[in-house]
Amino acid sequence: MTTETITFRVDATEHADIAARAARDKITLSDYIRVRLGLRGEGPQNGDGVVVAADGADVQAQLADHGRRLDALEAAGT
């Protein structure tokens, strides 16, 4: 499978906000952005950037939980 990279620019304040939300949810910044875009998260990675094997159902359940919590937090903040 080949991968492509998507690059977009944000200012320092937006980056800090997004990074803080990812850290709060204990997921990578990349996975936070992927989930918010409606994509599947890649899951935990080791130091070499290789995706660690995980049970797909567990990962999907965790991502769904993160999504629900993010939606609730964002709704409460508006």
C-alpha positions as CSV (number, residue, x, y, z in Angstrom):
1,M,0.0,0.0,0.0
2,T,1.4,3.4,-0.9
3,T,0.8,6.5,1.2
4,E,0.4,10.1,0.3
5,T,1.0,13.1,2.5
6,I,-1.4,16.0,2.8
7,T,0.0,19.3,4.1
8,F,-2.0,22.2,5.4
9,R,-1.0,25.4,7.2
10,V,-2.2,26.6,10.6
11,D,-1.1,29.4,12.7
12,A,0.8,28.8,16.0
13,T,-2.4,29.2,18.1
14,E,-4.4,26.7,16.0
15,H,-1.5,24.2,16.2
16,A,-1.2,24.6,20.0
17,D,-5.0,24.0,20.3
18,I,-5.0,20.9,18.1
19,A,-1.9,19.5,19.8
20,A,-3.4,20.1,23.2
21,R,-6.6,18.3,22.2
22,A,-4.6,15.3,20.9
23,A,-2.6,15.2,24.1
24,R,-5.7,15.4,26.2
25,D,-7.1,12.4,24.4
26,K,-3.8,10.5,24.5
27,I,-3.6,10.0,20.8
28,T,-1.1,11.2,18.2
29,L,-1.6,14.6,16.5
30,S,-1.8,12.8,13.2
31,D,-4.6,10.4,14.4
32,Y,-6.5,13.3,16.0
33,I,-6.5,15.1,12.7
34,R,-7.4,11.9,10.8
35,V,-10.3,11.2,13.1
36,R,-11.6,14.7,12.9
37,L,-11.5,14.5,9.1
38,G,-13.6,11.3,9.3
39,L,-10.7,9.0,8.4
40,R,-9.4,6.0,10.2
41,G,-6.7,6.6,12.7
42,E,-3.4,4.8,12.2
43,G,-3.0,3.8,15.8
44,P,0.1,3.7,18.0
45,Q,3.5,3.6,16.3
46,N,6.9,2.5,17.6
47,G,10.0,4.7,17.2
48,D,10.6,3.4,13.7
49,G,7.2,4.7,12.5
50,V,6.0,1.1,12.0
51,V,2.3,0.6,13.0
52,V,2.1,-1.8,15.9
53,A,-0.4,-4.6,15.4
54,A,-3.6,-4.1,17.4
55,D,-7.1,-5.7,17.4
56,G,-9.2,-3.8,14.9
57,A,-12.3,-3.9,17.0
58,D,-10.4,-2.4,20.0
59,V,-9.0,0.4,17.9
60,Q,-12.4,1.2,16.3
61,A,-14.0,1.3,19.7
62,Q,-11.3,3.6,21.1
63,L,-11.6,5.9,18.2
64,A,-15.4,6.0,18.4
65,D,-15.1,6.8,22.1
66,H,-12.6,9.6,21.3
67,G,-14.9,11.0,18.7
68,R,-17.9,11.0,21.1
69,R,-15.9,12.7,23.8
70,L,-14.5,15.3,21.3
71,D,-17.9,16.1,20.0
72,A,-19.3,16.5,23.6
73,L,-16.4,18.7,24.6
74,E,-16.6,20.9,21.5
75,A,-20.4,21.2,21.9
76,A,-19.9,22.3,25.6
77,G,-17.3,24.9,24.5
78,T,-19.6,26.7,22.1
